[in-house]
Amino acid sequence: MAYRCFDIEVLDKVAHIQLNRPDEMNSMVREFWNDLPVIIRDLDRRGDIRAIVLSSTGKHFSAGMDLGVFASPDSGLGDEPGEIGRVRARLRQTVLMLQEGFSTLEKVRMPVLAAIQGGCIGGAVDLVCAADMRYASSDAFFVIQEINIGMTADVGTLQRLPKIIPDGVARELAFTGRRMSAERAREVGLVNEVFANHNELVSGVLAIAREIASKSPLAIWGTKEMLTYTRDHNVADSLEHIASWQSGMFQPADMVEAMNAKAEGRAPVYPDLLGVPEQF
């Protein structure tokens, strides 16, 4: 299926999603918001995808929300007399829908890796904060742009970023709207690694994704589930959660395969996950 904002390639059980509107700085038009969660969920349903790489094209990763989206008649920004309450209720629903689009990256069973070049601005920061890991080219920079246009960021940056980098650093970015360079982002833990250029970035991140894809997909799923749960819960609750998970999910077959493969000097071969049923 062809998408306006994305190109998709699957190789070696890794799905590579590329933002493909470089001439428009990969701004997030309506189709972006509608299609991204559908693409992510469809990849999850397949069962054979073990990692997802999200990258971009052109000079910049993404300029964030396309301001034309705000001008649409059902955006929730109208002021028709007598309808303000209903319109504002619609706006709340719209914000929740946009949030869920990025939360999908957290909810799927496989890790999502973001490869960021050039500008990562506004809504693009919301997007990459929902990924499991972030990597950057040396020319990358990050901006919480919303404060510069007179609004509060509302699609996940302010909720996720302080759990990725030190709280004070996140607050400085959010209050000032300053650019954070790729090197500074690496220093504070926003990105895992900085690559020299865009080509090396994409190649390097795909290599990491293939390494992840070589592991037991069931163990990877459980690991992602536990890390995300632990981020939002205390230690005691998180230990309870892993105990419950293991009581149903832990099976020795993948461990036996890992040990046999090591003894035999070969790469382990693990079954794919089962596909997610679309209906009962």
Backbone as CSV, one residue per row, in Angstrom:
resi,resn,N_x,N_y,N_z,CA_x,CA_y,CA_z,C_x,C_y,C_z
1,MET,0.837,-1.192,0.000,0.000,0.000,0.000,0.884,1.259,0.000
2,ALA,0.509,2.234,-0.786,1.274,3.472,-0.866,0.746,4.491,0.134
3,TYR,1.667,5.182,0.793,1.309,6.201,1.768,1.906,7.530,1.345
4,ARG,1.242,8.599,1.657,1.738,9.924,1.290,3.005,10.290,2.046
5,CYS,3.082,9.897,3.300,4.156,10.363,4.176,5.219,9.321,4.476
6,PHE,5.032,8.075,4.063,5.932,7.010,4.496,6.273,6.052,3.365
7,ASP,7.504,5.555,3.396,7.917,4.388,2.620,8.263,3.292,3.612
8,ILE,7.926,2.048,3.276,8.128,0.929,4.202,8.861,-0.190,3.486
9,GLU,9.901,-0.707,4.125,10.651,-1.843,3.607,10.872,-2.833,4.734
10,VAL,10.723,-4.115,4.438,10.958,-5.166,5.427,12.082,-6.059,4.913
11,LEU,13.115,-6.221,5.721,14.260,-7.048,5.362,14.851,-7.644,6.629
12,ASP,15.090,-8.954,6.600,15.693,-9.650,7.749,14.883,-9.438,9.023
13,LYS,13.562,-9.430,8.886,12.622,-9.297,9.995,12.657,-7.916,10.662
14,VAL,13.283,-6.960,9.988,13.314,-5.575,10.446,12.473,-4.737,9.491
15,ALA,11.532,-3.981,10.031,10.719,-3.063,9.238,11.349,-1.674,9.296
16,HIS,11.598,-1.110,8.133,12.196,0.221,8.034,11.136,1.170,7.502
17,ILE,10.708,2.105,8.343,9.719,3.116,7.969,10.450,4.429,7.767
18,GLN,10.324,4.999,6.584,10.968,6.277,6.287,9.931,7.369,6.048
19,LEU,10.103,8.506,6.705,9.336,9.689,6.356,9.824,10.160,4.990
20,ASN,8.900,10.410,4.052,9.314,10.585,2.665,8.846,11.896,2.030
21,ARG,8.747,12.967,2.807,8.376,14.268,2.258,9.494,15.287,2.545
22,PRO,10.695,15.042,2.020,11.828,15.910,2.367,11.653,17.352,1.938
23,ASP,10.972,17.583,0.816,10.805,18.961,0.335,9.922,19.782,1.269
24,GLU,9.099,19.099,2.056,8.239,19.771,3.044,8.777,19.578,4.459
25,MET,10.063,19.235,4.570,10.717,18.996,5.863,9.984,17.929,6.675
26,ASN,9.330,16.998,5.935,8.632,15.889,6.589,7.670,16.358,7.677
27,SER,7.017,17.488,7.415,6.025,17.994,8.372,4.861,17.019,8.473
28,MET,4.193,17.052,9.589,3.185,16.055,9.921,1.797,16.538,9.500
29,VAL,1.413,16.173,8.290,0.091,16.518,7.767,-0.932,15.506,8.286
30,ARG,-2.181,15.720,7.926,-3.249,14.861,8.439,-2.997,13.384,8.139
31,GLU,-2.528,13.085,6.917,-2.279,11.696,6.564,-1.211,11.062,7.454
32,PHE,-0.237,11.852,7.862,0.790,11.338,8.774,0.143,10.796,10.044
33,TRP,-0.697,11.617,10.648,-1.309,11.247,11.930,-2.249,10.058,11.785
34,ASN,-2.943,9.975,10.653,-3.870,8.864,10.446,-3.143,7.571,10.112
35,ASP,-2.070,7.657,9.316,-1.442,6.448,8.792,-0.414,5.824,9.723
36,LEU,0.332,6.636,10.483,1.412,6.067,11.289,0.929,4.984,12.252
37,PRO,-0.106,5.233,13.067,-0.515,4.153,13.982,-1.040,2.927,13.258
38,VAL,-1.651,3.114,12.100,-2.127,1.970,11.315,-0.947,1.137,10.837
39,ILE,0.092,1.810,10.339,1.290,1.110,9.878,1.944,0.332,11.017
40,ILE,2.113,0.988,12.156,2.771,0.341,13.299,1.969,-0.866,13.772
41,ARG,0.658,-0.715,13.893,-0.181,-1.837,14.350,-0.176,-2.976,13.344
42,ASP,-0.213,-2.654,12.051,-0.192,-3.702,11.034,1.104,-4.493,11.086
43,LEU,2.223,-3.816,11.303,3.497,-4.519,11.434,3.495,-5.418,12.666
44,ASP,2.911,-4.952,13.744,2.833,-5.742,14.972,1.969,-6.985,14.760
45,ARG,0.872,-6.832,14.024,-0.047,-7.951,13.814,0.599,-9.096,13.044
46,ARG,1.579,-8.792,12.216,2.165,-9.810,11.344,2.797,-10.957,12.116
47,GLY,3.506,-10.639,13.171,4.171,-11.667,13.955,5.613,-11.925,13.559
48,ASP,6.003,-11.587,12.305,7.361,-11.866,11.856,8.290,-10.667,11.994
49,ILE,7.768,-9.508,12.361,8.590,-8.317,12.514,9.168,-8.289,13.925
50,ARG,10.485,-8.144,14.027,11.137,-8.216,15.332,11.747,-6.896,15.787
51,ALA,11.834,-5.924,14.894,12.303,-4.582,15.250,11.812,-3.628,14.170
52,ILE,11.619,-2.370,14.572,11.182,-1.328,13.648,12.183,-0.182,13.713
53,VAL,12.630,0.277,12.561,13.484,1.457,12.467,12.668,2.575,11.833
54,LEU,12.657,3.715,12.483,11.959,4.893,11.985,13.011,5.926,11.612
55,SER,13.127,6.226,10.315,14.101,7.204,9.858,13.411,8.200,8.931
56,SER,14.208,9.054,8.311,13.632,10.111,7.503,14.500,10.381,6.285
57,THR,14.067,11.313,5.466,14.773,11.656,4.235,15.007,13.163,4.194
58,GLY,15.998,13.568,3.422,16.251,14.987,3.261,17.111,15.567,4.365
59,LYS,17.102,16.884,4.443,17.969,17.602,5.376,17.522,17.451,6.819
60,HIS,16.212,17.353,7.049,15.685,17.337,8.408,14.823,16.103,8.661
61,PHE,14.899,15.613,9.879,14.063,14.479,10.280,12.591,14.858,10.160
62,SER,12.172,15.920,10.843,10.798,16.404,10.715,10.667,17.766,11.375
63,ALA,9.895,18.631,10.708,9.601,19.954,11.265,8.410,19.925,12.201
64,GLY,7.867,18.740,12.463,6.741,18.633,13.388,5.407,18.871,12.719
65,MET,4.434,19.273,13.506,3.070,19.439,13.025,3.000,20.456,11.889
66,ASP,2.369,20.051,10.789,2.097,20.994,9.708,0.971,21.916,10.164
67,LEU,1.224,23.217,10.133,0.255,24.168,10.681,-1.063,24.157,9.920
68,GLY,-1.080,23.602,8.709,-2.322,23.477,7.971,-3.327,22.583,8.659
69,VAL,-2.841,21.655,9.497,-3.751,20.776,10.231,-4.639,21.592,11.164
70,PHE,-4.071,22.664,11.757,-4.847,23.483,12.677,-5.952,24.255,11.961
71,ALA,-5.819,24.439,10.654,-6.795,25.232,9.923,-7.994,24.418,9.457
72,SER,-7.961,23.098,9.649,-9.072,22.275,9.187,-10.308,22.563,10.021
73,PRO,-11.508,22.442,9.433,-12.727,22.836,10.131,-13.066,21.982,11.339
74,ASP,-12.551,20.758,11.417,-12.857,19.896,12.556,-11.674,19.767,13.501
75,SER,-10.789,20.754,13.495,-9.603,20.694,14.360,-9.918,20.946,15.821
76,GLY,-11.090,21.525,16.090,-11.432,21.862,17.466,-11.016,23.250,17.855
77,LEU,-10.605,24.070,16.873,-10.139,25.423,17.175,-11.146,26.494,16.767
78,GLY,-12.342,26.098,16.404,-13.365,27.069,16.026,-13.996,27.747,17.223
79,ASP,-14.733,28.822,16.970,-15.387,29.581,18.046,-16.823,29.919,17.672
80,GLU,-17.516,28.967,17.098,-18.900,29.235,16.731,-19.729,29.517,17.981
81,PRO,-20.510,30.616,17.990,-21.335,30.944,19.162,-22.258,29.784,19.535
82,GLY,-22.332,29.511,20.802,-23.192,28.438,21.288,-22.613,27.052,21.139
83,GLU,-21.486,26.936,20.459,-20.897,25.627,20.217,-19.529,25.465,20.876
84,ILE,-19.109,26.474,21.653,-17.735,26.454,22.168,-17.476,25.219,23.013
85,GLY,-18.412,24.856,23.899,-18.212,23.680,24.740,-18.037,22.423,23.925
86,ARG,-18.875,22.251,22.908,-18.789,21.063,22.063,-17.500,21.057,21.245
87,VAL,-17.132,22.234,20.739,-15.909,22.325,19.953,-14.691,22.006,20.808
88,ARG,-14.682,22.509,22.040,-13.544,22.241,22.926,-13.491,20.780,23.333
89,ALA,-14.664,20.157,23.489,-14.686,18.724,23.770,-14.096,17.946,22.597
90,ARG,-14.395,18.398,21.381,-13.814,17.765,20.206,-12.298,17.953,20.188
91,LEU,-11.831,19.130,20.591,-10.398,19.376,20.633,-9.711,18.399,21.581
92,ARG,-10.318,18.165,22.737,-9.737,17.203,23.683,-9.654,15.816,23.050
93,GLN,-10.705,15.413,22.351,-10.693,14.109,21.687,-9.578,14.051,20.637
94,THR,-9.384,15.159,19.929,-8.346,15.203,18.902,-6.968,15.054,19.516
95,VAL,-6.717,15.762,20.611,-5.412,15.656,21.274,-5.168,14.228,21.747
96,LEU,-6.173,13.609,22.333,-6.024,12.228,22.796,-5.745,11.287,21.628
97,MET,-6.373,11.544,20.484,-6.138,10.722,19.304,-4.700,10.873,18.828
98,LEU,-4.193,12.114,18.788,-2.812,12.336,18.375,-1.845,11.665,19.350
99,GLN,-2.114,11.766,20.643,-1.271,11.117,21.637,-1.220,9.605,21.423
100,GLU,-2.368,9.022,21.156,-2.434,7.571,20.980,-1.635,7.130,19.761
101,GLY,-1.585,7.986,18.734,-0.787,7.642,17.559,0.662,7.396,17.896
102,PHE,1.230,8.208,18.774,2.616,8.009,19.176,2.745,6.940,20.261
103,SER,1.750,6.820,21.129,1.796,5.781,22.159,1.821,4.387,21.551
104,THR,1.331,4.264,20.317,1.374,2.977,19.628,2.790,2.431,19.553
105,LEU,3.778,3.320,19.442,5.172,2.869,19.376,5.579,2.151,20.650
106,GLU,5.027,2.576,21.773,5.341,1.935,23.048,4.602,0.613,23.220
107,LYS,3.422,0.498,22.615,2.542,-0.631,22.885,2.816,-1.853,22.029
108,VAL,3.510,-1.691,20.905,3.782,-2.852,20.063,4.825,-3.741,20.701
109,ARG,4.906,-4.969,20.206,5.689,-5.997,20.881,7.190,-5.919,20.605
110,MET,7.577,-5.152,19.621,8.993,-5.100,19.252,9.570,-3.711,19.503
111,PRO,10.886,-3.595,19.688,11.499,-2.283,19.892,11.391,-1.410,18.645
112,VAL,11.268,-0.119,18.887,11.247,0.879,17.822,12.479,1.764,17.999
113,LEU,13.297,1.876,16.951,14.530,2.655,16.986,14.367,3.854,16.055
114,ALA,14.644,5.050,16.557,14.537,6.269,15.760,15.913,6.730,15.326
115,ALA,16.061,6.998,14.027,17.309,7.508,13.453,17.055,8.938,12.994
116,ILE,17.710,9.903,13.630,17.346,11.322,13.507,18.485,12.111,12.880
117,GLN,18.185,12.801,11.776,19.138,13.697,11.153,18.543,15.098,11.085
118,GLY,19.397,16.113,11.099,18.912,17.482,10.983,17.949,17.843,12.107
119,GLY,16.950,18.637,11.746,16.016,19.125,12.745,14.998,18.097,13.194
120,CYS,14.862,17.976,14.497,13.800,17.175,15.121,13.014,18.170,15.969
121,ILE,11.903,18.645,15.425,11.277,19.874,15.907,9.836,19.627,16.321
122,GLY,9.434,20.185,17.454,8.037,20.146,17.871,7.504,18.734,17.987
123,GLY,6.495,18.412,17.176,5.881,17.092,17.229,6.840,15.967,16.961
124,ALA,7.943,16.246,16.259,8.941,15.207,16.019,9.613,14.782,17.316
125,VAL,9.771,15.705,18.267,10.316,15.340,19.575,9.330,14.441,20.312
126,ASP,8.037,14.764,20.221,7.013,13.878,20.788,7.162,12.471,20.222
127,LEU,7.364,12.395,18.907,7.458,11.107,18.230,8.645,10.303,18.719
128,VAL,9.838,10.886,18.704,11.033,10.103,19.029,11.105,9.766,20.513
129,CYS,10.460,10.579,21.360,10.425,10.244,22.786,9.626,8.969,23.053
130,ALA,8.716,8.623,22.135,7.922,7.406,22.293,8.648,6.177,21.770
131,ALA,9.770,6.369,21.064,10.565,5.236,20.591,11.349,4.629,21.747
132,ASP,11.816,3.406,21.554,12.598,2.733,22.593,14.014,3.281,22.678
133,MET,14.603,3.591,21.532,15.951,4.144,21.489,16.017,5.190,20.394
134,ARG,16.934,6.128,20.585,17.134,7.206,19.617,18.622,7.293,19.270
135,TYR,18.884,7.548,17.989,20.234,7.729,17.483,20.220,8.954,16.573
136,ALA,21.362,9.616,16.434,21.388,10.877,15.686,22.624,10.963,14.804
137,SER,22.512,11.726,13.735,23.677,12.140,12.967,24.247,13.393,13.618
138,SER,25.465,13.728,13.263,26.150,14.827,13.949,25.474,16.176,13.738
139,ASP,24.673,16.314,12.682,24.013,17.585,12.410,22.628,17.682,13.043
140,ALA,22.225,16.687,13.793,20.876,16.680,14.364,20.751,17.717,15.481
141,PHE,19.552,18.217,15.635,19.234,19.070,16.781,17.773,18.878,17.148
142,PHE,17.456,19.182,18.404,16.134,18.941,18.969,15.576,20.250,19.519
143,VAL,14.310,20.522,19.229,13.669,21.749,19.703,12.244,21.440,20.152
144,ILE,11.920,21.816,21.383,10.522,21.776,21.822,9.890,23.073,21.317
145,GLN,9.447,23.029,20.086,9.065,24.229,19.356,7.774,24.859,19.861
146,GLU,6.949,24.075,20.521,5.631,24.577,20.918,5.719,25.858,21.735
147,ILE,6.692,25.931,22.653,6.794,27.121,23.497,7.131,28.351,22.669
148,ASN,7.767,28.154,21.524,8.132,29.277,20.655,6.967,29.802,19.828
149,ILE,5.880,29.043,19.769,4.704,29.509,19.033,3.512,29.722,19.961
150,GLY,3.797,29.828,21.262,2.763,30.220,22.206,1.825,29.131,22.657
151,MET,2.301,27.895,22.714,1.447,26.815,23.198,2.245,25.852,24.066
152,THR,1.533,24.999,24.772,2.135,23.957,25.588,2.177,22.675,24.787
153,ALA,3.328,22.028,24.740,3.441,20.742,24.045,2.456,19.749,24.655
154,ASP,1.739,19.005,23.797,0.638,18.206,24.326,0.549,16.783,23.781
155,VAL,1.577,16.307,23.061,1.457,14.974,22.471,2.495,13.995,23.044
156,GLY,3.132,14.337,24.164,3.963,13.359,24.854,5.336,13.811,25.296
157,THR,5.863,14.887,24.710,7.216,15.326,25.089,7.326,15.621,26.576
158,LEU,6.392,16.395,27.114,6.500,16.812,28.509,6.269,15.659,29.478
159,GLN,5.646,14.598,28.998,5.400,13.430,29.835,6.546,12.416,29.762
160,ARG,7.171,12.286,28.600,8.198,11.254,28.417,9.625,11.778,28.574
161,LEU,9.876,12.984,28.083,11.255,13.476,28.073,11.889,13.523,29.462
162,PRO,11.176,13.964,30.532,11.813,13.990,31.857,12.136,12.599,32.405
163,LYS,11.624,11.544,31.749,11.963,10.191,32.155,13.093,9.613,31.309
164,ILE,13.559,10.405,30.347,14.667,10.002,29.493,15.927,10.764,29.854
165,ILE,15.792,12.059,30.108,16.933,12.920,30.444,16.681,13.560,31.803
166,PRO,17.685,14.185,32.428,17.471,14.827,33.730,16.335,15.851,33.679
167,ASP,15.570,15.892,34.749,14.388,16.750,34.796,14.720,18.211,34.528
168,GLY,15.794,18.700,35.124,16.150,20.104,34.932,16.512,20.426,33.494
169,VAL,17.163,19.474,32.809,17.509,19.684,31.406,16.243,19.714,30.559
170,ALA,15.325,18.806,30.851,14.053,18.787,30.121,13.290,20.086,30.323
171,ARG,13.291,20.597,31.550,12.579,21.844,31.831,13.207,23.025,31.099
172,GLU,14.530,23.051,31.044,15.188,24.147,30.330,14.802,24.149,28.860
173,LEU,14.808,22.981,28.237,14.403,22.887,26.841,12.951,23.303,26.655
174,ALA,12.090,22.849,27.570,10.659,23.123,27.436,10.321,24.588,27.677
175,PHE,11.033,25.235,28.586,10.738,26.635,28.915,11.378,27.614,27.930
176,THR,12.530,27.249,27.363,13.254,28.197,26.510,13.037,27.986,25.024
177,GLY,12.715,26.767,24.615,12.609,26.474,23.196,13.943,26.502,22.479
178,ARG,15.036,26.358,23.213,16.360,26.352,22.598,16.627,25.042,21.853
179,ARG,17.587,25.112,20.950,18.051,23.911,20.273,18.998,23.117,21.171
180,MET,18.848,21.802,21.131,19.829,20.917,21.757,20.576,20.197,20.639
181,SER,21.893,20.284,20.628,22.706,19.651,19.593,22.745,18.135,19.781
182,ALA,23.176,17.453,18.739,23.292,16.000,18.813,24.265,15.577,19.909
183,GLU,25.391,16.262,20.019,26.384,15.883,21.018,25.858,16.096,22.432
184,ARG,25.161,17.211,22.638,24.562,17.446,23.950,23.470,16.417,24.243
185,ALA,22.719,16.050,23.216,21.684,15.026,23.395,22.299,13.697,23.809
186,ARG,23.468,13.391,23.260,24.162,12.165,23.681,24.663,12.286,25.113
187,GLU,25.171,13.458,25.477,25.693,13.656,26.826,24.613,13.442,27.880
188,VAL,23.395,13.890,27.615,22.336,13.806,28.625,21.495,12.544,28.487
189,GLY,21.776,11.725,27.476,21.093,10.449,27.353,19.864,10.441,26.467
190,LEU,19.625,11.518,25.728,18.480,11.521,24.826,18.732,10.601,23.637
191,VAL,19.965,10.584,23.135,20.321,9.655,22.072,21.426,8.736,22.562
192,ASN,21.436,7.522,22.015,22.417,6.520,22.436,23.772,6.722,21.783
193,GLU,23.753,7.187,20.532,24.994,7.295,19.770,24.826,8.363,18.705
194,VAL,25.922,9.029,18.366,25.937,10.030,17.296,26.811,9.498,16.166
195,PHE,26.250,9.487,14.958,26.970,9.029,13.774,27.429,10.228,12.952
196,ALA,28.442,10.034,12.131,29.053,11.141,11.413,28.108,11.803,10.422
197,ASN,27.267,10.985,9.753,26.381,11.541,8.738,25.122,10.691,8.633
198,HIS,24.232,11.117,7.744,22.930,10.460,7.616,23.060,9.014,7.155
199,ASN,23.894,8.756,6.163,24.052,7.390,5.653,24.584,6.451,6.721
200,GLU,25.603,6.902,7.448,26.145,6.063,8.519,25.125,5.865,9.632
201,LEU,24.320,6.887,9.887,23.264,6.780,10.898,22.282,5.669,10.554
202,VAL,21.715,5.726,9.360,20.707,4.736,8.974,21.309,3.343,8.919
203,SER,22.499,3.229,8.349,23.165,1.935,8.282,23.448,1.381,9.672
204,GLY,23.921,2.244,10.565,24.241,1.806,11.922,23.016,1.393,12.710
205,VAL,21.937,2.138,12.583,20.715,1.813,13.335,20.075,0.538,12.792
206,LEU,20.096,0.348,11.478,19.579,-0.901,10.916,20.397,-2.097,11.415
207,ALA,21.697,-1.918,11.575,22.536,-2.999,12.098,22.152,-3.345,13.539
208,ILE,21.880,-2.335,14.345,21.436,-2.580,15.725,20.101,-3.303,15.715
209,ALA,19.201,-2.876,14.818,17.885,-3.520,14.728,18.019,-4.984,14.325
210,ARG,18.929,-5.283,13.403,19.131,-6.679,13.005,19.687,-7.509,14.156
211,GLU,20.540,-6.898,14.986,21.045,-7.610,16.168,19.904,-7.940,17.118
212,ILE,19.010,-6.981,17.335,17.833,-7.235,18.172,16.973,-8.337,17.568
213,ALA,16.813,-8.301,16.232,15.967,-9.278,15.548,16.524,-10.691,15.643
214,SER,17.803,-10.831,15.976,18.401,-12.167,16.094,18.091,-12.826,17.435
215,LYS,17.531,-12.064,18.373,17.219,-12.601,19.697,15.831,-13.247,19.702
216,SER,15.520,-13.951,20.760,14.186,-14.534,20.904,13.137,-13.429,20.892
217,PRO,12.195,-13.441,19.943,11.188,-12.375,19.906,10.277,-12.376,21.127
218,LEU,10.057,-13.545,21.711,9.240,-13.598,22.917,9.972,-12.946,24.089
219,ALA,11.284,-13.198,24.201,12.063,-12.569,25.264,12.181,-11.065,25.052
220,ILE,12.317,-10.641,23.796,12.365,-9.208,23.495,11.047,-8.550,23.862
221,TRP,9.950,-9.165,23.519,8.622,-8.628,23.863,8.506,-8.450,25.368
222,GLY,8.866,-9.497,26.120,8.780,-9.404,27.572,9.691,-8.333,28.137
223,THR,10.883,-8.203,27.563,11.815,-7.181,28.029,11.261,-5.785,27.799
224,LYS,10.703,-5.542,26.611,10.115,-4.226,26.329,8.937,-3.960,27.261
225,GLU,8.107,-4.949,27.454,6.953,-4.790,28.339,7.397,-4.405,29.749
226,MET,8.437,-5.086,30.254,8.889,-4.823,31.622,9.538,-3.449,31.758
227,LEU,10.349,-3.068,30.785,11.014,-1.767,30.863,10.001,-0.618,30.821
228,THR,9.014,-0.734,29.960,8.003,0.326,29.873,7.146,0.361,31.124
229,TYR,6.777,-0.806,31.629,5.965,-0.869,32.851,6.738,-0.290,34.032
230,THR,8.011,-0.657,34.136,8.819,-0.189,35.262,9.000,1.326,35.240
231,ARG,9.099,1.898,34.062,9.213,3.355,33.949,8.056,4.059,34.658
232,ASP,6.869,3.470,34.613,5.660,4.124,35.103,5.156,3.576,36.433
233,HIS,5.891,2.615,37.037,5.439,2.001,38.287,6.626,1.858,39.244
234,ASN,6.319,1.576,40.515,7.397,1.405,41.477,8.007,0.001,41.364
235,VAL,9.083,-0.218,42.097,9.818,-1.479,41.988,8.960,-2.661,42.409
236,ALA,8.237,-2.518,43.511,7.427,-3.636,44.011,6.373,-4.049,42.987
237,ASP,5.668,-3.068,42.428,4.648,-3.384,41.421,5.285,-4.015,40.185
238,SER,6.446,-3.537,39.825,7.119,-4.055,38.632,7.595,-5.488,38.838
239,LEU,8.044,-5.814,40.035,8.429,-7.193,40.325,7.222,-8.119,40.290
240,GLU,6.098,-7.649,40.785,4.858,-8.433,40.692,4.500,-8.678,39.228
241,HIS,4.671,-7.651,38.416,4.289,-7.759,37.008,5.150,-8.785,36.273
242,ILE,6.467,-8.770,36.499,7.321,-9.736,35.818,7.043,-11.151,36.312
243,ALA,6.715,-11.299,37.600,6.382,-12.627,38.122,5.139,-13.183,37.429
244,SER,4.129,-12.325,37.268,2.907,-12.760,36.581,3.182,-13.063,35.115
245,TRP,3.981,-12.222,34.477,4.325,-12.425,33.066,5.033,-13.767,32.874
246,GLN,6.021,-14.025,33.706,6.805,-15.244,33.553,5.973,-16.500,33.791
247,SER,4.972,-16.390,34.658,4.153,-17.567,34.948,3.427,-18.069,33.713
248,GLY,3.195,-17.173,32.765,2.524,-17.593,31.539,3.429,-17.600,30.322
249,MET,4.357,-16.659,30.242,5.139,-16.469,29.028,6.460,-17.235,29.002
250,PHE,7.013,-17.519,30.173,8.327,-18.167,30.192,8.212,-19.611,29.726
251,GLN,8.911,-19.921,28.654,8.966,-21.279,28.126,10.432,-21.612,27.848
252,PRO,10.857,-22.852,28.114,12.286,-23.169,27.994,12.776,-23.378,26.564
253,ALA,11.886,-23.480,25.583,12.314,-23.864,24.229,13.333,-22.873,23.657
254,ASP,13.111,-21.576,23.842,14.044,-20.601,23.285,15.388,-20.634,24.011
255,MET,15.358,-20.904,25.319,16.615,-21.032,26.049,17.402,-22.248,25.576
256,VAL,16.701,-23.351,25.337,17.364,-24.568,24.834,17.988,-24.297,23.476
257,GLU,17.253,-23.602,22.603,17.780,-23.272,21.282,19.003,-22.366,21.398
258,ALA,18.965,-21.392,22.302,20.112,-20.499,22.479,21.352,-21.276,22.919
259,MET,21.184,-22.190,23.857,22.320,-22.966,24.360,22.827,-23.945,23.307
260,ASN,21.905,-24.595,22.587,22.322,-25.536,21.538,23.071,-24.804,20.428
261,ALA,22.567,-23.622,20.055,23.214,-22.856,18.990,24.628,-22.454,19.390
262,LYS,24.793,-22.051,20.642,26.125,-21.669,21.112,27.070,-22.864,21.095
263,ALA,26.559,-24.005,21.555,27.395,-25.205,21.594,27.780,-25.666,20.195
264,GLU,26.900,-25.440,19.240,27.118,-25.905,17.865,27.774,-24.839,16.992
265,GLY,28.048,-23.656,17.561,28.712,-22.598,16.817,27.894,-22.024,15.686
266,ARG,26.591,-21.874,15.883,25.711,-21.335,14.849,24.805,-20.268,15.455
267,ALA,24.125,-19.556,14.595,23.158,-18.558,15.065,21.873,-19.257,15.484
268,PRO,21.264,-18.861,16.587,20.006,-19.479,16.994,18.874,-19.130,16.038
269,VAL,17.912,-20.016,15.944,16.740,-19.802,15.096,15.498,-19.906,15.982
270,TYR,14.792,-18.797,16.098,13.625,-18.760,16.967,12.349,-18.628,16.140
271,PRO,11.284,-19.265,16.569,10.008,-19.076,15.863,9.532,-17.625,15.983
272,ASP,8.828,-17.168,14.952,8.219,-15.851,15.030,7.111,-15.849,16.073
273,LEU,6.732,-14.647,16.511,5.540,-14.519,17.338,4.315,-14.843,16.502
274,LEU,3.247,-15.223,17.153,1.990,-15.402,16.447,1.432,-14.040,16.060
275,GLY,0.731,-13.989,14.959,0.100,-12.757,14.556,-0.986,-12.349,15.540
276,VAL,-1.252,-11.064,15.600,-2.311,-10.547,16.463,-3.646,-10.688,15.728
277,PRO,-4.633,-11.377,16.304,-5.914,-11.540,15.604,-6.620,-10.208,15.442
278,GLU,-7.180,-9.972,14.267,-7.906,-8.730,14.010,-9.342,-8.811,14.492
279,GLN,-9.850,-10.017,14.610,-11.188,-10.192,15.162,-11.278,-11.588,15.771
280,PHE,-12.309,-11.809,16.581,-12.470,-13.093,17.285,-12.907,-14.166,16.304
